[in-house]
Amino acid sequence: MANSSALSIWTCDSGQIRVTSNGQPSVFDMIKTLGGKKNPRDCWASIVECHPEVVGKTDNFIFPGPGQRETPVAKTKEDVLYILGLLPGTAGRSYREQAAKLFTAFLDNPSSVAAAAIERMTEDEQERLEARLKGKRTRHTFTDVLKTYGVVKQGYAHCTNAIYVPTLGSDARQLKNKIAEEKNLALKSVNPRDHFTVQQLTDVETAERVAVGQLERNTVGGNPGVESIVRKSAEYTRKLLDGDIDIPGIV
């Protein structure tokens, strides 16, 4: 159970929804404002009775103010959408209908759905998406090269950390823990790259590209040898990106 004075408000035509400092909306406010129910606690009890799994998608929180009691708040954005689909009245029904239409459109023409989503993005969001997709392509090439040079089992994780530690200053586990704590996410659901900044994505992608090139110039094989090349490539990339290495011909 959390208790904090930090508070923000989501406002819509039908009312307001209180939100924690971590972006977790009050389930009772969702039921009252979006579901149109005057007794949200009773409605929530009915939802829990029919869908007991929903309890695991919420935390208990005491909002600031006199006489406040514990109230459930959705843990993540995915949990918000899950709960929204269970709301009574037109809100829940409309959400389910729109979700069905979107899924049908995706099955019929996935690229059109993606294009429509990109058009609604801001320039910053588009920049991050571009960096993420570019990173995915390079990551695929990187792991293919690791396999070619005999990396097996835990060697992939070790090579990933050989990129992360020199480039970002933390290994994968440390990054996951930090992201989960800062964004109040379940640790097992965190893929660090989904939360990297554009700069972090670009730096990691650059380091992996350099590592691929260096591996193709050497004759090493197996986990230890490949990991060593990958780490040295990432260390060099970090120094180059930081301006710590002079480039011949540039004064």
Salt bridges, closest charged atoms under 4 A:
ASP29 OD2 - ARG18 NE 2.78
GLU53 OE2 - HIS51 ND1 3.92
ASP79 OD1 - LYS57 NZ 3.91
ASP144 OD2 - HIS140 NE2 3.27
ASP194 OD1 - ARG132 NH2 2.94
ASP203 OD2 - ARG238 NH1 3.17
GLU205 OE2 - ARG209 NH1 3.85
GLU208 OE2 - ARG139 NH1 3.04
GLU208 OE2 - ARG193 NH2 2.68
GLU227 OE2 - ARG231 NH2 2.63
ASP242 OD1 - ARG238 NH2 2.95
